């Protein structure tokens, strides 16, 4: 019997070991003001960051760093009034230059630590400026072990109380799984709060003044009440009341844990908490109850054993239905799109979990109709198949643990939206307005979302919509067309690889609706991650040095960089810092603010050094430059700069 207890505990523990977290980045940056990559004409007075979950203001840090590594923010980050998911930090008046915003937050929801960085420019472009992303702390061994212990303990408490109260009171004579469960849950909870304290860098004396300390108390109080039931369950006269208290206390602990987790974010908070609570309670009663039955029925008489096994089999079937139903609804809430289901880690884990649940239901049905009828006289088949069920159940628990540590698809997609390319336009007759979003906005496959509305009223426009793509670079490729599908409310989407090369594209939206059909040309510049250093000195042209493959680089600057006639310089260097020789087939493309891209003529001043004349007006310009090496390699890069009045 002791070996059976150890084996069952090991299986549950194994499930939680294998469910070790792979990513704790839940409080992701949803948006910012200024946004990542923005080029501002003048300094902002503050920087605002919006997250996918509420950050703990007392534990969150935001630094705004200039190009020399100096912190330029004025004071600490604070919460935006009325917006618990936003932080703001004052910066005063910033001189021209590129600034990096480094942030580190502790989620008020779950205590997870996340970090990130982005850049914006004042008077200069941060395009391609290399931002070193702070590393989000990986889960420590203490975090992993504590999580295992906490969930294992809660599942044992829920399962043994359920088995005694609803399956067979004779199971109360089984070894004290409730004692073991309560001890494991307490140790796990203490270890979890200590791990969160260390990750957040909080002194022990300050824990209870933070969201981490509050979440700890919300879970500790009902768990402490549960120990009363554990004590009462040891006596025959108070055994039933004791297990009722255990079940109630463990369920309340689960509720407190969920109320301090991801289900407590966004809209419909109470409903999501309730669904997640039902989901976890059903799982605990099922898996923990299966463990209690496997451990306890061996000492029962054949008749009592068969009654207990048959009753648990029936109840487990309904628990699985509740578990699957609540889980599917919560998964839909966290995913909410086909892309989120198939293209994110969260969605892929949900698919795997659903497949395992289906297999478990099949295995349970086989067990019920083959082994349960014979469990009274010959329980070997029951123990063997029941152990197999528990193994498969632990695999489901593995994926459940992974889901709790992978950022939900809705959070990942919300954080990714700020990285898209968004362009707007209207037709010449001002009948429709368009907003085209390319996700992720780089060369290759993109998801295109086009919103079409009436120019005057803003009402959604219903039509047949397609996009026609034309490349503006030196590579000759034919036009391509992508048909968009209507999604309602004037929104049309499709996915394609039409932006096949880096550079600037003309994307013509064809809006077909009878006599009111129009074509609207849009300019779509693709993005790419570049290593850029910006040298901005008062009274001198701003110099952009962009890294190229094999250690080469190109240096850009606009002289004088003001409204009127300018010279746009591009100078190429090899890995040793010498002028790059053997270049040919230069091509320079100017994309003015709100205008049509145009190729610029150029003259070569020296080997690897070309200059183009450009008459510039106020606004942000983008310059794409191509050059071919003597080996036939085509080098493409770009930079952006704001031209003042």
RAZI-V81671 format. One record per pair of residues at least 4 apart in sequence whose ideal C-beta (glycine too) atoms are under 7 Angstrom apart, sorted by the first residue. I is the first residue (numbers start at 0). GAP is how many residues later the second one is. D is the distance in Angstrom with one decimal. If there is no record, write none. Layout:
i: (I/I)
gap: (GAP/GAP)
d: (D/D)
This chain:
i: (0/0/0/1/2/3/3/3/4/4/4/5/6/7/7/7/7/7/8/9/10/10/10/10/11/11/11/11/11/11/12/12/12/13/13/14/14/14/14/15/15/15/15/15/15/16/17/18/18/18/18/18/19/19/20/20/21/21/21/22/22/22/23/23/23/23/23/23/24/24/24/25/25/25/25/25/25/25/25/26/26/26/26/26/26/26/26/27/27/27/27/27/27/27/28/28/28/28/29/29/29/29/29/30/30/30/31/31/31/31/31/31/32/33/33/33/33/33/34/35/35/35/36/36/36/36/37/38/38/38/38/38/38/39/39/39/39/40/40/41/42/42/42/43/44/44/45/45/45/45/46/46/46/46/47/47/47/48/48/48/48/49/49/50/50/50/51/51/51/52/52/52/52/53/53/53/53/54/54/54/54/54/54/55/55/55/55/55/56/56/56/57/58/58/58/58/59/59/59/59/59/60/60/60/61/61/61/61/61/61/62/62/62/63/63/63/63/63/63/63/64/64/64/64/64/64/65/65/65/65/66/66/66/71/71/72/72/72/73/73/73/74/76/76/76/77/77/78/78/79/79/79/93/93/95/95/95/95/96/96/96/97/97/97/97/97/97/98/98/98/99/99/99/100/100/101/101/102/102/103/103/103/104/105/105/105/106/106/107/108/108/108/108/108/109/109/109/110/110/110/110/112/112/112/112/113/114/114/114/115/115/116/116/116/116/117/118/118/118/119/120/120/122/123/123/123/123/123/124/124/124/124/126/126/126/127/127/127/127/128/128/129/129/136/138/138/139/140/141/141/141/141/142/142/142/143/144/144/145/145/145/145/145/146/146/146/147/147/148/148/148/148/148/149/149/149/149/149/150/151/151/152/152/152/152/152/152/153/153/153/153/153/153/154/154/154/154/155/155/155/155/155/155/156/156/156/156/156/156/156/156/157/157/157/157/157/157/157/157/158/158/158/158/158/158/158/158/159/159/159/159/159/159/160/160/160/160/160/161/161/161/161/162/162/162/162/162/162/163/163/163/163/164/164/164/165/166/166/166/166/166/166/166/167/167/167/167/169/169/169/170/170/170/170/171/171/171/172/173/173/173/173/174/175/176/176/176/177/177/177/177/178/178/179/180/181/181/181/181/182/183/184/184/185/185/186/187/188/188/188/188/189/190/191/192/192/192/193/194/195/195/196/196/196/196/199/201/201/201/201/205/206/206/207/208/210/211/212/213/214/214/215/216/217/217/217/218/218/218/218/219/220/221/221/221/221/221/222/222/224/225/225/225/225/225/225/226/227/227/228/228/228/228/228/228/229/231/231/231/231/232/232/232/232/234/237/238/239/240/241/242/243/244/245/246/247/248/249/250/250/251/252/253/253/253/253/254/254/255/256/257/257/257/257/257/258/258/259/261/262/262/262/263/263/267/268/269/270/271/271/271/272/273/274/274/274/274/275/275/276/277/277/277/278/278/278/278/278/279/280/281/281/281/281/281/282/282/283/284/284/285/285/285/285/285/286/286/286/287/288/288/289/289/289/289/289/290/290/291/292/292/292/292/293/293/293/293/296/296/296/299/299/299/300/301/301/301/302/302/303/304/304/304/304/305/305/305/306/307/308/308/308/308/309/309/310/311/312/312/312/314/315/315/316/316/317/318/319/319/320/321/322/323/323/324/325/326/327/328/329/330/330/331/333/333/333/333/334/334/334/334/334/334/334/335/335/336/337/338/339/339/339/339/339/340/340/340/341/342/343/343/343/344/344/345/345/345/345/345/345/346/346/347/348/348/348/348/348/349/350/351/351/352/352/352/352/353/354/355/355/355/355/355/356/356/357/358/358/359/359/359/359/359/360/361/362/362/362/362/363/363/364/365/366/366/366/366/366/367/370/370/370/370/371/373/373/374/374/378/379/380/381/382/383/384/385/386/387/388/389/390/391/392/393/395/396/397/398/399/400/401/406/406/408/409/410/411/412/418/418/419/419/419/419/419/420/420/420/420/420/421/421/422/422/422/422/423/423/424/424/424/425/425/425/425/425/425/426/426/426/426/429/430/430/430/431/431/431/431/431/431/431/432/432/433/433/433/433/433/433/434/435/435/435/435/435/436/437/437/437/437/438/438/439/440/440/440/441/441/441/442/442/442/442/442/443/444/444/445/446/446/447/447/447/447/447/448/448/449/449/449/449/450/450/451/451/451/451/451/451/452/452/452/452/452/453/453/453/459/459/460/462/462/462/463/464/464/464/464/464/465/465/465/465/465/466/466/466/466/466/467/467/467/467/468/468/468/468/468/469/469/469/470/470/470/470/470/471/471/471/471/471/471/472/472/472/472/472/473/473/473/474/479/481/481/481/482/483/483/483/484/484/484/485/486/486/486/498/498/501/501/501/502/502/502/503/503/503/503/503/503/504/505/505/506/506/507/507/507/508/508/509/510/510/510/511/512/522/522/522/524/524/529/529/529/530/531/531/531/532/533/533/534/534/535/540/540/540/540/540/541/541/541/542/542/543/543/543/544/544/545/545/545/545/545/546/547/547/547/547/547/549/550/551/551/551/551/551/552/553/553/553/553/554/554/555/555/555/556/557/557/557/558/558/558/559/560/560/560/561/561/562/562/562/562/562/563/563/564/564/565/565/566/566/567/567/567/567/567/568/569/569/570/570/571/571/571/571/572/572/572/572/573/573/578/578/578/578/579/580/580/581/581/582/582/582/582/583/584/584/585/585/585/585/586/586/587/587/587/587/587/587/588/588/588/589/589/589/589/589/589/590/590/590/591/591/592/592/592/599/599/600/601/601/601/602/602/603/603/604/604/604/615/615/616/617/617/617/618/619/619/620/620/620/621/621/622/622/623/623/624/624/625/625/625/626/627/627/627/628/628)
gap: (4/174/297/4/4/4/290/291/4/170/290/4/4/4/283/286/287/382/4/4/4/379/380/383/4/140/143/275/279/382/4/135/139/4/380/4/379/382/383/131/132/135/136/381/385/131/380/378/379/381/382/383/119/124/118/384/380/383/384/382/383/384/88/89/90/112/115/381/89/111/382/27/81/84/86/88/236/381/385/24/25/26/28/78/80/85/87/23/24/86/379/383/384/387/20/22/87/386/20/21/22/384/385/4/19/387/4/15/16/17/18/86/15/4/6/10/13/86/383/82/83/382/82/83/89/90/82/82/86/87/581/601/603/4/80/81/82/601/603/80/50/51/79/47/45/46/42/43/44/45/17/42/44/54/32/38/40/13/37/38/54/35/36/4/34/54/359/362/363/32/54/56/212/30/31/54/55/5/32/50/51/52/53/4/50/52/154/155/21/22/30/152/47/141/143/151/17/27/44/45/46/16/42/43/11/15/25/27/39/41/8/10/39/7/8/9/25/27/35/37/4/5/6/34/35/37/4/6/31/33/30/31/467/19/22/16/17/18/16/17/18/15/10/11/12/9/10/5/8/6/7/8/5/28/26/27/28/440/25/27/439/21/23/26/28/31/436/20/21/23/17/19/31/16/17/15/32/12/13/9/11/30/9/5/7/94/4/5/103/151/152/153/155/156/150/151/152/85/100/101/104/23/24/86/87/22/19/20/21/17/18/14/15/16/17/13/7/10/12/6/4/5/519/410/412/418/517/518/514/515/516/517/405/512/513/401/402/404/418/403/405/401/402/62/4/5/55/4/4/49/52/53/4/49/52/4/4/46/4/42/45/46/49/4/41/45/4/40/4/35/38/39/42/4/35/38/39/42/4/4/32/4/28/29/31/32/35/4/31/96/99/100/130/4/129/132/133/4/21/24/25/132/135/4/21/24/25/28/69/89/93/4/89/92/93/123/126/127/130/4/125/126/128/129/130/132/133/4/17/18/21/128/132/4/82/85/86/89/4/85/123/127/4/8/126/129/130/149/5/7/8/79/78/79/82/149/4/122/126/141/144/145/148/136/139/140/143/130/134/138/121/122/125/137/61/67/71/126/118/121/122/125/120/4/4/115/118/4/52/55/68/4/51/4/4/4/44/45/48/4/4/4/38/4/37/4/4/4/30/31/34/4/4/4/4/19/23/4/4/4/16/5/7/10/15/12/4/5/8/10/4/5/6/5/4/4/4/4/4/4/45/4/4/38/41/42/4/34/37/38/4/4/4/27/30/31/34/26/30/24/4/19/20/23/24/27/4/4/17/4/13/14/16/17/20/16/6/9/10/13/6/9/10/13/4/4/4/4/4/4/4/4/4/4/4/4/4/4/4/30/4/4/4/23/26/27/4/22/4/4/5/15/18/19/22/5/14/4/146/9/10/13/5/9/4/4/4/4/4/58/61/4/4/4/51/54/55/4/54/4/4/44/48/4/44/47/48/51/4/4/4/37/40/41/44/4/40/4/4/34/4/30/33/34/37/4/106/110/4/4/23/4/96/99/100/103/4/99/4/4/15/16/19/89/92/93/96/8/11/12/4/5/8/4/4/74/75/4/73/4/4/70/71/74/4/69/70/4/4/4/63/66/73/4/62/4/4/4/55/59/4/4/48/4/47/4/4/4/41/4/4/4/4/33/4/4/4/4/4/4/4/19/4/12/74/75/76/5/6/11/12/15/74/75/4/74/4/4/4/4/7/69/70/73/6/9/10/5/4/4/65/68/4/61/4/57/60/61/62/63/4/62/4/4/50/53/54/57/4/4/4/47/4/43/46/47/4/4/4/36/39/40/43/4/39/4/4/33/4/29/32/33/36/4/4/4/25/26/29/4/25/4/4/4/5/18/19/22/4/4/10/11/14/10/4/7/4/7/4/4/4/4/4/4/4/4/4/4/4/4/4/4/4/4/4/4/4/4/4/4/4/4/5/4/4/4/4/4/21/22/17/18/19/20/21/17/20/103/104/106/13/15/13/99/100/101/10/11/9/95/97/4/6/7/8/29/94/4/5/91/93/25/24/85/87/20/21/22/23/29/79/86/20/22/16/17/18/75/86/88/16/12/14/71/73/86/12/8/10/61/86/7/8/6/5/85/86/84/85/86/56/57/58/59/83/53/50/52/53/46/48/19/34/36/45/46/42/44/15/34/42/59/39/40/9/11/13/38/40/59/5/6/7/8/37/4/5/7/29/30/29/48/49/50/48/19/27/44/45/46/15/16/17/18/44/14/15/17/40/42/11/13/40/42/10/11/29/36/38/9/35/36/4/6/30/32/34/31/32/33/34/117/125/28/30/114/116/153/111/113/152/26/18/12/14/16/11/8/9/10/7/8/9/6/4/5/6/6/27/24/26/134/23/121/133/19/21/85/87/93/120/19/15/17/15/17/11/12/13/11/13/9/6/7/9/5/4/68/73/74/66/97/16/17/107/16/12/13/14/12/8/10/7/8/6/16/17/18/19/20/15/19/99/12/14/12/13/95/8/10/7/8/10/91/93/6/4/5/6/87/89/25/24/20/21/22/23/28/20/16/17/18/83/16/18/13/14/83/12/8/10/83/7/8/10/6/5/80/82/81/82/53/54/55/80/82/51/52/48/50/48/50/44/46/20/43/44/46/55/42/40/55/37/38/8/11/36/55/4/5/6/7/4/6/27/28/29/30/28/26/27/47/48/25/44/45/46/44/42/43/16/24/40/41/12/39/11/12/14/24/35/37/8/10/35/7/8/10/24/31/33/6/30/31/27/29/26/27/28/12/14/11/8/9/10/7/8/5/6/4/5/6/5/27/26/25/26/27/24/20/22/19/20/22/16/18/15/16/12/14/12/13/8/9/10/8/4/5/6/4/6)
d: (6.6/6.5/6.5/6.5/6.2/6.4/6.8/5.6/6.3/5.6/5.5/6.1/6.6/6.8/4.4/6.0/5.9/6.9/6.0/6.0/6.8/5.4/6.3/5.2/6.8/4.9/6.3/7.0/6.6/6.4/6.1/5.9/5.7/6.2/6.0/6.2/3.4/3.9/5.2/6.7/3.6/5.5/5.9/6.9/5.9/5.9/4.4/6.5/4.6/6.8/2.2/5.5/6.7/4.7/4.5/3.0/6.5/6.0/6.2/6.3/5.4/6.0/4.4/7.0/6.9/6.3/6.2/6.2/4.8/5.2/5.2/5.8/5.8/6.3/5.3/6.9/6.4/5.2/6.3/4.9/6.2/4.3/5.8/5.3/4.0/6.6/5.0/6.6/4.7/6.8/6.2/5.2/7.0/3.8/6.1/6.0/5.4/5.8/4.8/5.9/5.1/4.8/5.9/6.8/4.8/5.2/6.4/6.9/6.5/5.0/6.9/6.4/4.4/4.0/5.9/5.7/6.9/4.2/6.1/3.7/6.8/6.0/7.0/6.9/5.9/6.6/4.4/4.7/4.7/6.8/5.3/6.2/4.9/6.4/6.6/6.8/5.1/6.2/6.8/7.0/5.0/3.8/5.1/6.5/6.6/6.9/5.2/6.3/4.8/6.1/5.9/5.4/6.0/5.7/6.6/6.0/4.8/6.6/6.7/5.0/5.9/5.9/4.7/5.5/5.2/6.6/4.0/5.2/6.3/6.7/5.0/4.6/5.3/4.4/5.0/4.3/6.1/4.5/6.0/3.9/6.7/6.4/6.2/6.1/4.6/4.5/6.0/4.4/6.3/4.7/6.8/5.9/3.9/5.2/6.8/5.8/5.9/6.0/6.8/4.2/6.2/6.8/6.9/4.8/6.8/3.9/6.0/4.6/6.7/4.8/5.1/6.1/4.7/6.8/5.2/4.4/6.7/5.3/5.6/5.4/6.1/6.7/5.9/6.7/4.7/6.2/5.1/5.4/5.9/5.9/5.5/5.7/6.8/6.0/6.4/4.8/6.7/5.5/4.2/6.3/5.1/5.9/4.5/6.8/4.4/7.0/6.1/6.5/6.4/4.0/7.0/5.2/6.5/5.1/5.3/3.3/5.8/5.4/6.2/6.4/5.1/5.8/4.9/6.2/4.6/5.2/4.9/6.6/5.9/6.9/5.7/4.9/5.7/6.3/5.5/4.8/5.9/6.6/5.8/7.0/4.3/6.4/5.7/6.3/5.5/4.7/6.2/4.8/4.2/6.8/6.3/6.2/6.1/5.8/6.6/5.2/6.5/4.1/6.8/4.7/6.2/6.7/5.1/4.6/5.9/5.0/3.8/6.7/5.1/6.0/6.5/4.9/6.7/5.4/5.9/6.2/4.3/4.7/5.1/5.7/5.2/4.1/6.2/5.7/5.2/4.9/6.4/6.9/6.4/3.6/5.0/6.6/6.8/5.8/4.2/7.0/2.9/3.9/6.1/4.8/6.4/4.7/6.3/5.2/4.3/5.4/5.6/6.0/5.9/5.7/6.6/4.3/6.3/6.9/4.0/6.7/6.4/6.5/6.2/4.8/3.1/4.1/5.8/6.4/6.8/6.3/5.9/7.0/6.1/4.7/5.3/3.1/6.7/6.5/5.6/3.0/5.4/5.9/6.1/6.4/5.3/6.4/4.6/6.4/3.4/2.9/5.9/6.2/5.3/5.7/6.3/6.1/6.1/5.8/4.5/5.5/4.0/6.0/5.2/6.2/3.0/5.1/6.8/6.3/6.1/4.2/6.2/6.6/6.5/5.6/3.9/6.1/6.7/4.9/7.0/6.6/3.4/5.3/5.0/6.2/6.1/6.0/6.5/1.8/4.1/5.7/5.0/6.4/4.5/5.0/6.7/6.5/4.4/5.9/4.6/4.3/3.7/6.8/5.6/6.5/4.1/4.8/4.6/4.9/4.7/3.9/5.8/7.0/5.9/5.2/4.7/4.7/5.4/6.5/6.4/6.3/6.4/6.9/6.7/5.5/5.2/4.7/6.8/6.7/6.8/3.9/6.9/5.6/5.6/7.0/6.0/7.0/4.1/6.7/7.0/5.4/6.9/6.8/6.6/5.4/3.2/7.0/6.3/6.5/5.9/5.8/6.6/6.3/5.2/5.9/5.6/6.4/5.8/6.2/6.2/6.3/6.0/5.8/5.1/6.4/6.0/6.2/6.0/6.4/6.3/6.2/6.1/6.6/5.8/6.3/6.5/6.4/6.2/6.5/6.2/6.3/4.3/6.5/6.4/6.1/4.9/4.9/7.0/5.5/6.3/6.5/5.3/5.7/6.1/6.9/6.6/6.1/4.3/3.6/6.5/6.2/6.5/6.6/6.5/6.7/3.9/5.8/6.1/4.0/6.6/5.8/6.2/5.6/4.6/5.3/6.0/6.8/6.6/5.1/3.6/4.5/6.0/6.7/4.7/4.6/6.5/6.8/5.7/3.1/5.8/6.8/6.5/6.4/5.7/6.0/4.6/6.5/3.0/3.8/6.0/6.2/4.1/5.7/3.1/6.5/5.4/3.2/5.3/6.4/6.4/5.4/6.6/6.4/6.4/6.5/6.3/6.3/5.8/6.0/6.2/6.3/6.4/6.6/6.4/5.7/6.4/6.4/6.3/6.2/5.2/6.2/6.2/5.2/6.6/6.4/5.4/5.5/4.9/5.3/6.7/5.4/5.6/6.7/6.3/4.3/5.0/4.1/5.6/5.9/5.6/6.3/6.3/6.4/6.2/6.9/6.2/6.1/6.4/6.3/5.0/5.7/5.4/6.4/5.7/6.1/6.2/6.3/4.8/6.5/6.1/3.8/5.1/6.2/6.2/6.3/6.1/4.7/4.4/4.0/6.9/5.9/5.4/5.1/5.1/5.7/6.4/5.5/4.3/6.5/6.5/6.8/4.9/6.5/6.4/6.2/6.4/6.3/6.7/6.4/5.5/6.7/6.3/6.7/5.7/5.6/6.6/6.8/5.1/6.5/5.3/6.9/6.9/4.6/5.5/6.2/4.1/4.2/6.4/6.6/6.4/3.8/5.6/6.5/6.2/6.2/6.1/6.0/5.8/6.4/6.1/5.1/3.6/6.2/6.2/6.2/5.4/4.6/6.2/6.7/5.5/6.3/5.8/6.8/4.7/5.4/6.2/6.3/6.6/6.9/6.8/6.5/6.0/6.1/6.1/6.1/6.1/6.0/6.1/5.5/6.6/6.3/6.1/6.4/6.5/6.4/5.9/4.6/6.5/6.6/4.1/6.0/5.6/4.0/5.2/6.8/5.3/6.8/4.5/6.9/6.2/5.9/7.0/6.3/4.9/5.3/5.2/3.4/6.9/6.0/3.9/6.9/7.0/5.9/6.9/6.9/4.3/5.5/6.4/5.0/6.6/6.7/5.0/6.8/5.5/4.5/6.6/5.3/6.6/6.2/5.4/5.2/5.5/6.4/6.4/6.6/6.5/5.7/6.4/6.1/4.1/6.9/6.5/6.6/6.2/6.6/5.4/5.0/6.8/6.5/6.0/6.7/6.3/6.4/6.2/6.7/4.9/6.3/6.5/6.5/6.6/6.3/6.6/5.8/6.2/6.2/6.2/6.5/5.7/5.1/6.6/4.5/6.9/6.4/5.1/6.2/4.2/4.7/5.1/6.8/5.1/6.3/5.1/4.3/5.8/6.1/6.0/5.5/6.1/6.7/6.5/6.5/6.5/6.5/6.0/6.4/7.0/6.9/6.4/6.5/6.4/6.4/6.6/6.4/6.7/6.8/5.9/4.9/5.2/6.0/6.2/6.3/6.2/6.8/5.8/6.9/5.2/6.3/4.7/6.5/5.2/4.5/3.3/6.2/6.9/6.3/6.7/5.0/5.3/5.0/6.5/5.7/6.4/5.0/5.2/5.3/4.9/5.7/6.4/4.9/6.7/5.9/6.6/5.7/5.7/4.2/4.9/4.8/5.5/6.6/6.3/5.7/6.8/6.5/5.7/5.7/6.1/6.3/5.2/5.2/6.3/6.9/5.8/5.6/5.4/6.9/4.5/6.7/5.1/6.6/6.8/5.6/4.5/4.6/5.7/6.6/6.1/6.0/4.5/6.8/6.8/6.3/4.9/5.8/5.5/6.3/5.8/6.4/5.5/4.3/5.2/6.1/6.6/4.9/5.5/6.7/4.8/6.3/6.7/6.8/6.5/5.6/6.6/4.9/6.1/5.9/4.7/6.1/5.8/5.4/4.3/6.6/6.7/4.9/6.9/6.2/5.1/6.4/5.9/6.0/5.5/6.2/4.6/5.9/4.9/2.8/5.2/4.9/5.7/4.0/4.1/4.5/4.4/6.7/6.9/5.9/5.7/6.4/4.8/6.1/4.8/6.9/4.7/6.6/5.4/5.9/6.0/5.2/4.4/6.3/6.2/4.9/4.3/5.8/5.6/5.1/6.6/4.5/6.6/5.2/6.0/6.7/5.8/6.6/4.7/6.4/6.2/6.0/5.3/6.3/4.1/6.9/7.0/6.3/6.7/4.0/5.1/6.1/4.9/5.3/4.5/5.4/6.5/3.8/6.2/4.6/6.5/6.0/6.0/5.6/4.5/6.5/5.6/6.0/5.6/5.1/5.4/5.7/6.3/5.4/6.3/6.5/4.8/5.9/5.7/5.2/5.8/4.7/5.7/6.3/4.8/4.8/5.4/6.9/4.9/4.6/6.3/5.3/6.1/5.1/6.9/4.8/5.7/6.3/6.9/6.0/6.2/5.9/5.3/6.6/6.4/3.5/5.9/6.9/5.2/4.8/6.5/5.8/7.0/4.3/4.7/4.3/6.0/4.8/6.6/5.1/6.4/6.2/6.4/6.2/4.7/4.4/6.9/4.5/5.6/5.2/6.4/5.3/6.9/4.9/6.5/5.5/4.0/5.6/6.1/5.9/6.7/6.2/3.2/6.9/6.4/5.6/5.9/6.1/5.0/5.9/6.8/5.0/5.8/4.7/7.0/6.7/5.6/4.7/5.3/5.2/5.4/5.8/6.4/4.9/6.7/6.6/6.7/6.8/6.7/6.7/6.5/6.3/6.1/5.8/6.1/5.7/6.8/6.9/6.9/5.6/5.2/5.2/5.1/6.2/7.0/6.7/4.6/5.4/5.8/5.0/5.4/5.0/6.1/4.4/3.8/6.1/4.0/6.5/5.6/6.5/6.3/5.7/5.2/4.9/6.7/5.2/4.4/6.9/4.4/5.0/6.4/6.1/3.4/5.6/4.6/6.8/6.2/5.3/6.9/4.1/5.7/5.3/6.9/5.2/6.9/4.2/6.7/4.3/5.4/4.8/6.7/5.3/5.5/5.7/4.3/6.6/5.6/5.3/5.9/6.4/5.8/4.5/6.7/4.2/6.9/5.8/3.0/5.3/6.7/4.0/6.1/6.4/4.6/6.4/4.4/6.9/6.0/6.9/5.2/4.7/7.0/5.7/6.3/4.7/6.9/5.7/6.4/5.0/6.3/5.9/4.8/6.8/6.0/6.2/6.0/4.8/6.3/6.0/6.9/4.3/6.3/6.9/6.1/6.8/5.0/5.0/6.6/7.0/5.4/4.4/6.6)
